[in-house]
Amino acid sequence: MTMTSRAAPLVALAVALVLPPSAAHAGGFYVPEIGGRGLAMSGAMTAQAEDTTTIFHNPGGLPFVSGTRLQLSSALFLPHVEHFRRPVVDPASGDTIRFARVTNTNAIGAVPFAGAILDLGIPKLTLGVSLAVPFGATLEYPTDGAQRFVVTAIALRTIYAGPAVAYRVHPTLGVGASLNYVYSDIRLEQENALQFVTGDPEQAPNPDPAVEGSNAIDARDSASLSASFGVRWTPTPRVAAGLALMTPTTLRFKGDIDVRNAGIAELRDGSGTTIQPAGRRTDGVAFEFPLPLVVRLGALVRPTPRLALALDLNWQRWSTFEKLELRFTNHHELLATPGANLYDVTLENAWKDTFSVRAAAAYRVPWSRPLEVRGGLVFDQSPIDDRHFDVLTPDSDKLGVSAGLGTQVCLGGRRLDIDLGYMHLFLAERDIAPGTGGQSGSDRTILNKPAPSFFHGVTRARFDLFAISLTMHLQD
């Protein structure tokens, strides 16, 4: 079958190539504000040892958390992303094409945490176990929006679950480690158009929706490992310091791509037997995504018995994510036209290492019922520069403000801690336009062909986060 003008508007695996689980950005993708207390204090938790989230923040603090306790927590994420694609000139007609504003359509997402600290009566030794989701992102967009060839839906999650052990080598010094089994999966949905497969994407900046199709990638890494190590030092009752390290982990995704478009030809083997029907093509896909080495340094000072001040410096080594290589299993033909196949794709990312600064305070209100009020600030750098930014990765430098409180009640003769937290993240506006001496914004994303204008525009984002934690003291 040869490609006719009628068949031309067909597959665009176009966007299957934009896959970057870079959909995961450092601010929404990596979320270290675990637990109600952690969120209220903007994640400045490395030197603290107050509840079972210490397993995640710094396992070296476990020996300073007394008794046996069980904690359940849930965080709610409310994303708001707006994208304004820049007008482009249609090469065919010479007319200026203008695009409507695009806003994400999903309103809320939830992330759990569960943890337990076990006092087995062994002096100086503390055990724990936890389940957390420190990396993840979920966004959905209109299927007819200007961003549709990049993403219409993205859902990425990583689940960390495993044991922790800590030892109090000195009354003032604790060391600990945790080992985590990591499960991760991702789903990416996009629209397509055959012009991107057979020609220059820039020649079709806004294809006719009637000749578009859809792409969906589902992949998972069912078994990776990660570890964390930590130290906490308390030279005096009013001063503490902590150092924690989370090892890097490479997620090795394997799954399938499903490309649908009415113009896709029937696929037959050498004997003429139909292998796959017209209008659809499926294939296997594999790629890797490196999670960063994370180093946390924290300090805690109590100027008065009721007031605690915390400061954290975090470093994330995102520079290991130099590129994304998308590899198909069979490289199936889409049309009997040279080049109309599923080809392996290499996307340049060139992410950079980043720092974040987290400062917080907690004050115990002198009331008859225990009550602590908390607040914090965070500045978090983005690992993505303007040259590699795209709407699939709506990340930029972030400034966050947080608040919350904690109290205690008696339930069935046992103490129950209740911690609430809220954070608002302001993301710096991204204005991506053609740069002097070269293009700004993502490139080589559609069948490994340059299509920078697809990413030129203004992107604004903000996030609201809520968390509640319940901790039952089973043995004090």
C-alpha positions as CSV (number, residue, x, y, z in Angstrom):
1,M,0.0,0.0,0.0
2,T,1.3,3.4,-0.9
3,M,0.4,6.5,1.0
4,T,-2.2,8.7,-0.6
5,S,-3.2,12.2,0.4
6,R,-6.2,10.6,2.1
7,A,-4.0,8.3,4.1
8,A,-1.5,11.0,4.9
9,P,-3.1,12.2,8.0
10,L,-2.5,9.0,9.8
11,V,-0.5,7.8,12.6
12,A,1.7,9.8,14.4
13,L,3.4,7.9,16.5
14,A,4.4,11.3,16.7
15,V,4.0,11.6,20.2
16,A,4.8,8.2,21.3
17,L,8.2,9.6,21.1
18,V,7.6,12.3,23.5
19,L,7.2,9.8,26.2
20,P,9.6,11.1,28.7
21,P,8.6,9.9,32.0
22,S,10.2,13.2,32.4
23,A,6.6,13.7,33.1
24,A,7.9,13.5,36.4
25,H,9.3,16.7,37.5
26,A,11.4,17.3,40.6
27,G,8.8,19.3,42.4
28,G,5.7,17.2,41.8
29,F,7.5,14.1,40.8
30,Y,9.8,14.0,43.8
31,V,7.8,14.8,46.9
32,P,9.8,14.4,50.1
33,E,7.2,16.1,52.3
34,I,6.0,12.8,53.7
35,G,3.4,12.8,56.5
36,G,1.2,15.5,58.0
37,R,4.1,16.9,60.2
38,G,6.5,16.7,57.3
39,L,4.2,18.6,55.0
40,A,3.4,21.3,57.6
41,M,7.2,21.8,58.1
42,S,8.0,21.9,54.3
43,G,10.0,18.7,54.6
44,A,12.6,20.1,57.1
45,M,12.7,16.7,58.9
46,T,16.2,15.3,58.6
47,A,17.2,16.3,62.2
48,Q,13.8,15.6,63.7
49,A,12.7,12.3,65.2
50,E,9.0,12.6,66.0
51,D,7.0,9.8,64.2
52,T,7.3,6.8,61.9
53,T,8.0,9.0,58.9
54,T,11.5,9.2,60.3
55,I,12.0,5.9,58.4
56,F,11.8,7.9,55.2
57,H,13.3,11.2,56.3
58,N,16.3,9.9,58.2
59,P,16.4,6.3,59.6
60,G,19.2,7.4,61.9
61,G,16.5,9.1,64.0
62,L,14.6,5.9,64.8
63,P,16.4,5.1,68.1
64,F,15.1,8.5,69.4
65,V,11.4,7.6,68.7
66,S,10.2,5.7,71.7
67,G,7.7,2.7,71.9
68,T,5.8,0.8,69.4
69,R,3.5,2.8,67.1
70,L,1.6,2.6,63.9
71,Q,1.0,5.5,61.5
72,L,-1.3,5.9,58.5
73,S,-1.2,9.0,56.4
74,S,-2.7,10.3,53.2
75,A,-1.7,13.3,51.1
76,L,-4.0,15.0,48.5
77,F,-2.5,16.8,45.6
78,L,-4.5,19.5,43.7
79,P,-2.6,20.5,40.5
80,H,-3.3,23.5,38.4
81,V,-1.3,23.8,35.1
82,E,-2.0,26.3,32.3
83,H,-0.4,26.3,28.9
84,F,-0.6,29.0,26.2
85,R,0.9,27.7,23.0
86,R,2.5,30.4,20.9
87,P,0.8,31.3,17.6
88,V,2.4,29.8,14.5
89,V,2.2,30.5,10.8
90,D,0.7,27.6,8.7
91,P,3.3,26.8,6.0
92,A,0.5,25.7,3.7
93,S,-1.8,28.8,3.9
94,G,0.4,31.4,5.4
95,D,-2.3,32.1,8.0
96,T,-1.5,32.6,11.6
97,I,-2.8,29.8,13.8
98,R,-3.8,30.8,17.4
99,F,-4.4,28.3,20.1
100,A,-6.8,28.4,23.1
101,R,-5.5,28.2,26.7
102,V,-5.1,24.7,28.0
103,T,-5.7,23.7,31.7
104,N,-5.3,20.3,33.3
105,T,-8.6,18.5,33.8
106,N,-7.8,16.3,36.8
107,A,-8.7,17.9,40.1
108,I,-7.1,15.8,42.8
109,G,-4.7,12.9,43.4
110,A,-4.0,10.9,46.6
111,V,-0.7,9.4,47.9
112,P,-0.5,7.1,51.0
113,F,2.0,6.5,53.6
114,A,2.0,3.7,56.2
115,G,4.7,2.9,58.8
116,A,5.4,1.1,62.0
117,I,8.1,1.4,64.6
118,L,8.7,-1.7,66.7
119,D,10.1,-1.8,70.2
120,L,11.2,-5.5,70.7
121,G,12.8,-4.8,74.1
122,I,16.3,-5.1,72.7
123,P,18.4,-2.3,74.2
124,K,19.5,0.4,71.7
125,L,17.9,-1.4,68.7
126,T,14.9,-0.2,66.8
127,L,13.1,-1.8,63.9
128,G,10.6,-0.3,61.5
129,V,8.7,-0.9,58.3
130,S,7.1,1.6,55.9
131,L,5.4,2.1,52.6
132,A,5.8,5.4,50.8
133,V,5.3,7.0,47.4
134,P,8.1,9.6,47.1
135,F,8.1,9.8,43.3
136,G,4.9,10.2,41.3
137,A,2.8,12.6,39.1
138,T,-0.6,12.6,37.6
139,L,-1.9,15.1,35.1
140,E,-4.8,15.0,32.5
141,Y,-5.4,17.5,29.7
142,P,-8.2,18.0,27.1
143,T,-7.9,15.6,24.1
144,D,-8.4,18.5,21.7
145,G,-6.1,21.0,23.4
146,A,-2.9,22.5,21.8
147,Q,-0.8,20.2,23.9
148,R,-2.5,17.0,22.7
149,F,0.4,15.7,20.6
150,V,2.6,15.8,23.6
151,V,0.3,14.5,26.3
152,T,-3.4,14.1,27.1
153,A,-2.8,12.1,30.3
154,I,0.2,11.0,32.3
155,A,0.3,8.9,35.5
156,L,3.5,7.8,37.1
157,R,4.0,6.3,40.5
158,T,6.7,4.6,42.5
159,I,5.9,2.6,45.6
160,Y,8.7,2.1,48.2
161,A,8.1,-0.6,50.8
162,G,10.5,-2.3,53.1
163,P,12.2,-2.7,56.6
164,A,14.4,-0.4,58.5
165,V,16.9,-1.0,61.4
166,A,18.6,1.5,63.6
167,Y,21.1,1.4,66.5
168,R,21.9,3.9,69.2
169,V,25.6,3.7,69.3
170,H,25.8,6.4,72.0
171,P,23.1,8.2,74.0
172,T,23.6,11.1,71.7
173,L,24.1,9.3,68.4
174,G,21.9,7.0,66.3
175,V,22.6,5.3,62.9
176,G,20.1,3.6,60.7
177,A,19.3,2.1,57.3
178,S,16.3,1.1,55.3
179,L,16.0,-1.2,52.3
180,N,13.1,-0.8,49.9
181,Y,11.5,-2.9,47.2
182,V,10.4,-0.5,44.5
183,Y,7.5,-1.0,42.2
184,S,6.8,1.6,39.5
185,D,4.4,2.0,36.6
186,I,3.6,4.6,34.1
187,R,0.8,5.4,31.6
188,L,1.1,8.0,28.9
189,E,-1.7,9.0,26.5
190,Q,-1.3,11.3,23.5
191,E,-3.0,12.2,20.1
192,N,-1.3,11.5,16.8
193,A,-1.4,12.5,13.1
194,L,0.3,10.7,10.2
195,Q,1.9,13.9,8.9
196,F,4.4,13.6,11.7
197,V,5.4,10.1,10.6
198,T,5.9,10.7,6.9
199,G,7.0,14.3,6.8
200,D,8.1,17.4,8.7
201,P,6.0,18.0,11.9
202,E,6.5,21.7,11.5
203,Q,4.6,21.6,8.2
204,A,1.5,20.5,10.1
205,P,1.4,22.5,13.3
206,N,-2.3,22.0,13.8
207,P,-3.7,18.9,11.9
208,D,-7.4,18.4,11.3
209,P,-8.9,16.5,14.3
210,A,-10.8,14.3,11.9
211,V,-7.6,12.6,10.8
212,E,-6.0,12.2,14.2
213,G,-5.6,9.1,16.3
214,S,-4.3,8.2,19.8
215,N,-1.2,6.7,21.4
216,A,-1.1,4.9,24.8
217,I,2.0,3.6,26.5
218,D,1.7,1.3,29.5
219,A,4.9,0.1,31.2
220,R,6.1,-1.0,34.6
221,D,9.2,-1.9,36.6
222,S,8.0,-4.6,39.0
223,A,11.2,-5.1,41.0
224,S,13.9,-2.6,41.8
225,L,15.7,-1.9,45.0
226,S,16.6,1.3,46.9
227,A,18.3,2.0,50.2
228,S,18.6,4.9,52.6
229,F,21.2,5.6,55.3
230,G,21.1,8.1,58.1
231,V,22.8,9.5,61.2
232,R,21.3,11.7,63.9
233,W,23.3,13.4,66.6
234,T,21.9,15.2,69.6
235,P,24.9,16.8,71.5
236,T,22.4,18.6,73.9
237,P,18.6,18.2,74.5
238,R,18.1,21.4,72.6
239,V,20.2,20.8,69.5
240,A,20.2,18.0,66.9
241,A,21.7,17.4,63.5
242,G,21.0,14.8,60.9
243,L,22.5,13.5,57.7
244,A,20.6,11.1,55.3
245,L,21.3,9.6,51.9
246,M,18.9,7.9,49.5
247,T,20.7,5.8,46.9
248,P,20.0,6.3,43.2
249,T,17.8,3.7,41.5
250,T,17.3,3.1,37.8
251,L,13.7,2.2,36.9
252,R,13.7,-0.3,34.0
253,F,10.3,0.0,32.4
254,K,8.9,-2.6,30.0
255,G,5.4,-2.6,28.5
256,D,3.4,-1.9,25.4
257,I,2.5,0.9,23.0
258,D,-0.9,1.0,21.4
259,V,-1.1,3.3,18.3
260,R,-4.6,3.9,16.8
261,N,-5.5,5.8,13.7
262,A,-7.9,5.0,10.8
263,G,-5.1,5.5,8.3
264,I,-2.9,2.7,9.6
265,A,-2.5,-0.1,7.1
266,E,-3.2,-3.8,7.8
267,L,0.0,-5.6,8.8
268,R,0.7,-8.9,7.1
269,D,3.6,-11.5,7.3
270,G,5.5,-12.9,4.4
271,S,2.7,-15.4,3.6
272,G,0.1,-12.7,3.5
273,T,-1.5,-13.6,6.8
274,T,-2.9,-10.7,8.8
275,I,-0.8,-10.1,11.9
276,Q,-2.5,-6.9,13.0
277,P,-5.6,-5.2,11.7
278,A,-5.9,-1.9,9.9
279,G,-6.3,1.1,12.1
280,R,-4.2,-0.1,15.0
281,R,-0.7,-1.1,15.8
282,T,0.8,-2.6,19.0
283,D,4.4,-3.3,19.9
284,G,6.6,-3.8,23.0
285,V,8.5,-0.9,24.4
286,A,11.3,-0.5,26.9
287,F,13.2,2.4,28.5
288,E,15.1,3.4,31.6
289,F,14.6,6.3,34.0
290,P,17.2,7.0,36.7
291,L,16.0,8.3,40.0
292,P,18.6,10.5,41.7
293,L,21.0,10.2,44.5
294,V,19.5,12.4,47.3
295,V,21.5,13.9,50.2
296,R,19.8,15.6,53.1
297,L,21.5,17.7,55.8
298,G,19.4,19.1,58.6
299,A,19.7,20.9,61.9
300,L,17.2,21.4,64.8
301,V,17.4,24.0,67.5
302,R,15.1,24.5,70.5
303,P,15.6,28.1,71.8
304,T,12.9,27.4,74.4
305,P,11.2,24.1,75.5
306,R,8.1,25.1,73.4
307,L,9.8,26.3,70.2
308,A,11.7,24.3,67.6
309,L,13.4,25.7,64.6
310,A,14.5,23.4,61.7
311,L,16.6,23.9,58.6
312,D,17.3,21.4,55.8
313,L,19.6,21.5,52.8
314,N,18.8,18.9,50.2
315,W,20.8,18.0,47.1
316,Q,19.5,15.9,44.2
317,R,21.8,14.4,41.5
318,W,19.4,14.7,38.5
319,S,22.3,15.0,36.1
320,T,22.4,11.2,35.6
321,F,19.2,11.7,33.5
322,E,21.1,12.7,30.3
323,K,18.7,11.2,27.8
324,L,15.8,8.9,27.4
325,E,16.0,6.0,24.9
326,L,12.7,4.5,23.8
327,R,13.2,1.1,22.3
328,F,10.5,-0.8,20.4
329,T,10.5,-4.6,20.1
330,N,9.5,-5.2,16.5
331,H,9.6,-1.8,14.9
332,H,6.3,-2.6,13.1
333,E,5.4,-0.9,9.8
334,L,2.6,1.5,9.9
335,L,2.3,2.1,6.2
336,A,3.9,0.7,3.1
337,T,5.9,3.9,2.8
338,P,9.6,4.4,3.5
339,G,10.1,5.6,7.1
340,A,6.6,4.9,8.3
341,N,7.6,2.5,11.1
342,L,8.0,2.5,14.8
343,Y,11.6,3.5,15.2
344,D,13.7,3.7,18.4
345,V,13.9,7.2,19.7
346,T,16.6,9.1,21.7
347,L,15.4,12.2,23.6
348,E,18.0,14.5,25.0
349,N,17.2,15.7,28.6
350,A,20.4,17.0,30.0
351,W,18.9,17.6,33.5
352,K,21.1,19.3,36.1
353,D,21.7,18.7,39.8
354,T,19.6,20.8,42.1
355,F,19.4,22.1,45.7
356,S,16.5,22.8,47.9
357,V,16.3,24.8,51.1
358,R,13.7,24.0,53.7
359,A,13.1,26.0,56.9
360,A,10.4,25.5,59.5
361,A,9.2,26.2,63.0
362,A,7.0,24.4,65.5
363,Y,5.5,25.9,68.7
364,R,3.7,24.0,71.5
365,V,0.7,26.1,72.6
366,P,0.4,26.3,76.4
367,W,-3.1,24.9,76.5
368,S,-4.6,22.1,78.6
369,R,-4.8,19.9,75.6
370,P,-1.6,19.2,73.7
371,L,-1.4,21.4,70.5
372,E,1.5,22.3,68.3
373,V,1.3,24.7,65.5
374,R,3.8,24.5,62.6
375,G,4.8,26.4,59.5
376,G,7.6,26.3,56.9
377,L,9.1,27.7,53.7
378,V,10.8,25.8,50.8
379,F,12.8,26.9,47.8
380,D,13.4,24.0,45.3
381,Q,15.3,24.3,42.1
382,S,14.1,22.7,38.8
383,P,16.5,20.3,37.1
384,I,15.2,21.3,33.7
385,D,16.5,24.3,31.8
386,D,14.7,26.3,29.1
387,R,16.4,24.4,26.3
388,H,14.9,21.0,27.4
389,F,11.5,22.2,28.8
390,D,8.3,20.8,27.4
391,V,4.7,20.8,28.4
392,L,4.9,17.2,29.4
393,T,7.3,18.3,32.1
394,P,5.7,21.5,33.6
395,D,8.4,22.1,36.1
396,S,10.2,25.2,37.2
397,D,11.9,26.7,40.3
398,K,9.4,26.4,43.2
399,L,8.7,28.5,46.3
400,G,6.4,26.8,48.8
401,V,4.7,27.9,52.0
402,S,3.3,25.5,54.5
403,A,1.3,25.3,57.8
404,G,-0.3,22.8,60.0
405,L,-0.9,21.5,63.5
406,G,-0.7,18.5,65.7
407,T,-2.7,17.3,68.7
408,Q,-3.3,14.2,70.7
409,V,-6.4,12.3,71.9
410,C,-7.1,9.2,73.9
411,L,-8.7,6.4,72.0
412,G,-9.5,3.1,73.7
413,G,-7.0,3.8,76.4
414,R,-4.2,4.5,73.9
415,R,-2.7,7.7,72.7
416,L,-3.6,8.8,69.1
417,D,-1.6,11.6,67.4
418,I,-3.3,13.6,64.7
419,D,-1.2,15.7,62.4
420,L,-2.5,18.0,59.7
421,G,-0.5,19.8,57.0
422,Y,-1.0,22.1,54.1
423,M,1.4,23.5,51.4
424,H,1.0,25.8,48.5
425,L,3.7,25.6,45.8
426,F,4.3,28.6,43.5
427,L,6.1,27.6,40.3
428,A,8.0,30.2,38.3
429,E,6.4,31.0,34.9
430,R,8.0,29.4,31.9
431,D,8.1,31.5,28.8
432,I,9.6,29.3,26.0
433,A,10.4,30.9,22.7
434,P,12.8,30.5,19.8
435,G,16.3,31.4,21.2
436,T,19.0,33.4,19.6
437,G,21.4,31.2,17.8
438,G,19.2,28.1,18.3
439,Q,15.9,26.9,19.6
440,S,14.6,26.9,23.1
441,G,12.3,24.3,24.3
442,S,12.3,20.5,23.7
443,D,13.4,19.2,20.3
444,R,13.7,16.0,18.3
445,T,10.7,14.5,20.1
446,I,8.5,13.4,17.2
447,L,9.9,10.4,15.3
448,N,13.2,11.9,16.2
449,K,12.4,14.9,14.0
450,P,12.8,18.5,15.2
451,A,9.5,20.0,16.3
452,P,10.4,22.8,18.7
453,S,7.4,25.0,17.9
454,F,5.2,22.4,19.5
455,F,6.7,23.4,22.9
456,H,6.9,27.1,22.5
457,G,4.6,29.0,24.8
458,V,3.9,30.1,28.3
459,T,3.3,27.6,31.1
460,R,2.1,28.5,34.6
461,A,1.6,26.0,37.4
462,R,0.8,25.8,41.1
463,F,0.0,23.0,43.4
464,D,-1.9,22.6,46.7
465,L,-1.1,19.8,49.0
466,F,-3.0,18.5,52.0
467,A,-2.0,15.7,54.4
468,I,-3.4,14.0,57.5
469,S,-1.6,11.5,59.6
470,L,-2.9,9.3,62.4
471,T,-0.4,7.6,64.7
472,M,-1.5,5.1,67.3
473,H,0.8,4.4,70.2
474,L,0.6,0.7,70.9
475,Q,3.3,0.7,73.5
476,D,5.1,3.6,75.1
